[in-house]
Amino acid sequence: MSHIPEFPELLRLAETKLTQRLGGSTRVQFIRGYDEEIQTIIHAIDKKKFREELRYTLLEIEQRMMKPGFLCLLVYLDDEPIAFEYGYDVSEGVYFSDSQAALIEGKGVGTTQFALEILYLYKKGYKQITLSTEELDDQGRTLRSFWERMGFSVTNRDAGGNVDMMMELSPETAYYQYERYIKPR
Ligand SMILES: CC(C)(COP(=O)(O)OP(=O)(O)OC[C@H]1O[C@@H](n2cnc3c(N)ncnc32)[C@H](O)[C@@H]1OP(=O)(O)O)[C@@H](O)C(=O)NCCC(=O)NCCS
C-alpha cells in the first residue's frame, strides 16, 4: 500500500497548497468541543453562505459543538476565517459531517479541507463518514456530485430532494484523498 505521511506533515502540505492557491498565508485550525469564539465564526460564515431556512442559529451551533466527538476545521487566510467544516460522532467509529461552507469558492478550499478531515479521522481509527445534503445547492449546482467526486456514495434519497451519503474509511479511500487533494503535484 502506498504511504500516507503522518498527520503533521499532511497539515503542512494542505496549508502550503492553499497558501499557493489563495496567494496569502493560509492555516487550518482544529477545534474539538465547544468554543464560543468558534461558534461566532461558524455563525457568521453560515449567514453568508446559506439561505435563511438552512441556517443554524447560535443555539443550534452550540448544541452541535457539545456533541460527542465534535470536530471543526477552520481555514484562515491572512488570519481571517474563510471556511469551516464540522461534524461529530453518531455511533462507534462513525462520524457525521454536518456542515461545510467556504467564502472563497472554486479554489480548492472545500475539497482540501474535507480531505484533511477525512485523513485525520482515518488516522484516529474511524471506520465511516456520513453526510446528508440537498441534491442541488442554491445556484442549482449538484452538491451530490461534489461529494461523489470526493468518493462518497448515496445510501438514501428522500422525496424532498435530500440525499444521505457515506464513505468507508480504508487504506485505499484514505490514500485516494491524500493523492488527489493533499499530495504536492
Ligand atoms: C460546497 C463548498 C463548501 C465547496 O467549496 P469550494 O472551496 O468551492 O470547493 P473546491 O474549490 O474545492 O471545489 C472543487 C470542485 O467542486 C465544484 N463545486 C464547488 N461547489 C460546488 C457545488 N455546490 N456543487 C457542485 N460542485 C461544486 C467546483 O466547481 C470544483 O470543481 P472543479 O474542480 O471541477 O473546478 C462551497 O461551494 C460552499 O461553501 N457552498 C455553499 C454552502 C454549501 O452548499 N455547503 C454544502 C452543504 S453543507
The ligand as a MOL file (V3000), in Angstrom:
LIG
                    3D

  0  0  0     0  0            999 V3000
M  V30 BEGIN CTAB
M  V30 COUNTS 48 50 0 0 0
M  V30 BEGIN ATOM
M  V30 1 C -19.6360 23.2770 -1.2310 0
M  V30 2 C -18.4450 24.1870 -0.9510 0
M  V30 3 C -18.0370 24.0780 0.5050 0
M  V30 4 C -17.2750 23.7690 -1.8560 0
M  V30 5 O -16.1470 24.5460 -1.5320 0
M  V30 6 P -15.1000 25.0350 -2.6350 0
M  V30 7 O -13.9450 25.6570 -1.9110 0
M  V30 8 O -15.7540 25.8530 -3.6920 0
M  V30 9 O -14.6490 23.6410 -3.2540 0
M  V30 10 P -13.4500 23.3890 -4.2330 0
M  V30 11 O -12.8800 24.6460 -4.8000 0
M  V30 12 O -12.5020 22.5070 -3.5280 0
M  V30 13 O -14.2990 22.6540 -5.3540 0
M  V30 14 C -13.8600 21.6310 -6.0970 0
M  V30 15 C -14.8200 21.3920 -7.2360 0
M  V30 16 O -16.1950 21.3040 -6.8440 0
M  V30 17 C -17.0100 22.2210 -7.5880 0
M  V30 18 N -18.0380 22.7350 -6.7010 0
M  V30 19 C -17.9210 23.6850 -5.7630 0
M  V30 20 N -19.0890 23.8750 -5.1580 0
M  V30 21 C -19.9680 23.0080 -5.7360 0
M  V30 22 C -21.3440 22.7330 -5.5400 0
M  V30 23 N -22.0490 23.4140 -4.6390 0
M  V30 24 N -21.9110 21.7680 -6.2870 0
M  V30 25 C -21.2040 21.0870 -7.2150 0
M  V30 26 N -19.9020 21.3140 -7.4430 0
M  V30 27 C -19.2900 22.2700 -6.7140 0
M  V30 28 C -16.0420 23.3010 -8.0150 0
M  V30 29 O -16.5140 23.9540 -9.1810 0
M  V30 30 C -14.7980 22.4860 -8.2680 0
M  V30 31 O -14.8860 21.8120 -9.4960 0
M  V30 32 P -13.6180 21.7170 -10.4210 0
M  V30 33 O -12.5080 21.1530 -9.5670 0
M  V30 34 O -14.0750 20.8000 -11.4950 0
M  V30 35 O -13.3770 23.1200 -10.8460 0
M  V30 36 C -18.7650 25.6760 -1.3040 0
M  V30 37 O -19.2000 25.7260 -2.6490 0
M  V30 38 C -19.8190 26.3240 -0.4240 0
M  V30 39 O -19.4950 26.9220 0.6130 0
M  V30 40 N -21.1030 26.2280 -0.8170 0
M  V30 41 C -22.2000 26.8670 -0.0700 0
M  V30 42 C -22.5340 26.0930 1.1810 0
M  V30 43 C -22.9260 24.6740 0.8660 0
M  V30 44 O -23.7170 24.4080 -0.0190 0
M  V30 45 N -22.3280 23.7410 1.6300 0
M  V30 46 C -22.5840 22.3280 1.4320 0
M  V30 47 C -23.7800 21.8280 2.1330 0
M  V30 48 S -23.4610 21.5200 3.8460 0
M  V30 END ATOM
M  V30 BEGIN BOND
M  V30 1 1 1 2
M  V30 2 1 2 3
M  V30 3 1 2 4
M  V30 4 1 2 36
M  V30 5 1 4 5
M  V30 6 1 5 6
M  V30 7 2 6 7
M  V30 8 1 6 8
M  V30 9 1 6 9
M  V30 10 1 9 10
M  V30 11 2 10 11
M  V30 12 1 10 12
M  V30 13 1 10 13
M  V30 14 1 13 14
M  V30 15 1 14 15
M  V30 16 1 15 16
M  V30 17 1 15 30
M  V30 18 1 16 17
M  V30 19 1 17 18
M  V30 20 1 17 28
M  V30 21 1 18 19
M  V30 22 1 18 27
M  V30 23 2 19 20
M  V30 24 1 20 21
M  V30 25 1 21 22
M  V30 26 2 21 27
M  V30 27 1 22 23
M  V30 28 2 22 24
M  V30 29 1 24 25
M  V30 30 2 25 26
M  V30 31 1 26 27
M  V30 32 1 28 29
M  V30 33 1 28 30
M  V30 34 1 30 31
M  V30 35 1 31 32
M  V30 36 2 32 33
M  V30 37 1 32 34
M  V30 38 1 32 35
M  V30 39 1 36 37
M  V30 40 1 36 38
M  V30 41 2 38 39
M  V30 42 1 38 40
M  V30 43 1 40 41
M  V30 44 1 41 42
M  V30 45 1 42 43
M  V30 46 2 43 44
M  V30 47 1 43 45
M  V30 48 1 45 46
M  V30 49 1 46 47
M  V30 50 1 47 48
M  V30 END BOND
M  V30 END CTAB
M  END
